[in-house]
Amino acid sequence: MGIGDIWNLIAIQPMINTLIVLTSYLFNNFGVAIIVLTLAVNGVMYPLTMKQVRASKAMQDLQPKIAELQKKYAKDKAKLAKEQMQLFKESGVSPAGCLLPLLIQMPIWIALFQSIMRVLAVIPENLVGLSDYLYSWPIVFSTLPLENNFLWLNLATGDIFLALLVGGTMWVQQKMVMSPTADPKQQTQSSMMLWMMPIMFAWLTMTFPSGLAIFWVTSNIFRIGMQYFIGGWGGLVKSEPKKPTGRDKKYKERIAQVEEFPSLGADIVVPGSTQEEGSSYEESGDKRPDRGGGYTKSIRSTKRQPRRGRGHRRKRG
Amino acid sequence: MRIRNNNVSAGKIGLLVVLLLVGLTVLGCIGVKSTPEGGSGGTVADGTIFLAPTIKQSGGFGCTPPAVDGKLVALSAADGTRFWEVPLEGSRSGGGFGCAQTAAPAAIYGSPAVAGELVYAGGYNGKIYAINTSSGAVRWVYPREGTLEPIIGGVVVAMDRVYFGCSDGKVYALDAATGDKQWEFAIGDKTWATPAVSGDMLYIGCFDKKFYALSAIDGSKQWDFETEGAIASTPLVYNDMVYIGSFDRYFYALDAASGSLKWKFPAERWFWTKAVADNGTIYAGCFDGKVYALGAENGQELAAVDLGSAVYSWPVLVDGRVIVATEKGEIYAIDTAANQETLLADIEEAIYAPLCAEGGVIYVYSQEQNLYALNADSGARLWNLTIK
């Protein structure tokens, strides 16, 4: 049994048969079945997606600090790497935390994607091929072939309105996760990302069957809802790039100290990390950019480390 | 530059995600065809094979290259010499970037039908063509303007009419000489099946799970029979009975006059191909890789010949032997006296197209667009040609 067979057995076959059975129970409406299955898969992967979104957000929030470090240690690569690692450690942020959940989810998305393509079976070759993936359930055999019409759509052909919807929802989702930044380089990157992906997917939607577009739109709307739950409207609401806060000033002072006394390197206190998160917004007068609950447990639970040297303790009296 | 190497920025992660998504989206297409490639077999008449291959266009970025045109070819049955070929134009594609085809290609699935001096073929592009067998000149095209929905099944010529079913959910009868529409009848859903005409009755299966008997004269419905699955197979009319397989995995025997069920036989998977009959036995190929030999009167299973691969192609009957091809490309002869199979040839190419035979020679057209002429007794290859 090759990898392809295993993939079909554990991923494609269950997904295809689920889609067909769902269609049967949902009034033989394949469009509704795609929406329901997409929501179900999104629901199952909710914890992973949430982890990824939070990790990305935390990583974005660290960008000013990382930029600061890069500026300071431009000529000392080893030191920069060490400081970055320390920053990640103290913030409880793992760079892999953004990608790992995404990579785990990818096979599931591909399976769903391939299943929709196969179940659509608009040409005889596909319908013949589909028969290889069917379980021997009578309901499966009696439901096929599926009806391709949904609302005004022929699910087997592309549709311009859906293409716009895919692009639009993707743009909104991207915009929501985007943090305002004063760094022009980062602004350019963000802007490129914001437009490139929606345009690309809108273009793909024009040429792919609408069934896939329904899957994309449903996923996007689900994620928009999730983003709203995590961080409100985020970047959709106009806000000024973060100005250096009191904490940031202290952070710069700490970097200066580290430069002066390298042994202090591991003790940089990260403004905005949970060690001092509770007070930072109040002290700086900035509004907290989200609706709360925005950081991972690991960030929130980062223990306050004992500090050496001149600290922030107030002298009594 | 060193600074950049260490930059684990959100932008870079995002870019990686985009690349991943696009790459995997394209990967997700792999293995899923969306361009119809056709599956027409040959039809032999008076020493000429008529074949309708698909012209596969190159240059598509998507899952498969877009196929936009077909053609009808006339060849010598003796050695494959090409007499003529005529293009069956399809609607031009918009470019074929993705998995979906933006216009209907002229892929041909049903084998051409020959009657008198004309050969007829229906295409995925929703057109029926009538072409002179000698010259290749197009006599008429239906419809003259515009197109119907895709025509997947083949055409049948009887009573000076051309009959076919269409994906628009209608059965049509055209004047064979002029292409003028005689009648049309709306069935419950689209049909991919080739009809069968016997006497003044026309039989055709439909995706609405029903099997219809219509008057071949005026198209009026005589009866219908409902199964539990869609019907894409072509019926066999034999001894006042009509035999049909369904997606519900049953093979049905119905009274040809009334549509009443005589018997039904369960298999493991779909029936798609047309059955053949010989000496009171029905031979029905199935997607489960078996050819079932069933008593025509009572449906008793006489044998289940396991060929190991799905049977999609129509079999032919040659000198008391059922010649049947599997999807994997093996061609077997089943001796109807003993119901024993013999491997005649293995062309190692997928076979979907109906087989045809004349003068002790079997003609097999593969999905790789190769036409093979095989000796029906020994399976020896007489000649083969790539017909594109």
Interface residues (C-beta under 8 A of the other chain):
Chain A: S56 M59 Q60 Q63 I66 Q70 A74 K77 L80 A81 Q84 P95 C98 L99 L102 M106 W109 I110 F113 Q114 M117 R118 V122 I123 P124 E125 N126 L127 V128 G129 S131 L134 S136 P138 F141 S142 L144 P145 A156 T157 G158 Q186 Q189 S190 M192 M193 M196 M197 M200 W203 L204 M206 T207 F208 P209
Chain B: R2 I3 N5 N6 N7 V8 S9 A10 G11 K12 I13 G14 L15 L16 V17 V18 L20 L21 V22 L24 T25 L27 G28 C29 G31 V32 K33 S34 T35 P36 E37 G39 G62 G95 G96 F97 G98 C99 A100 T102 Y109 Y124 I152 W192 F207 K209 E228 G229 A230 A232 F247 D248 R249 E268 R269 W270 W272 F287 A310 Y312 E327 Y352
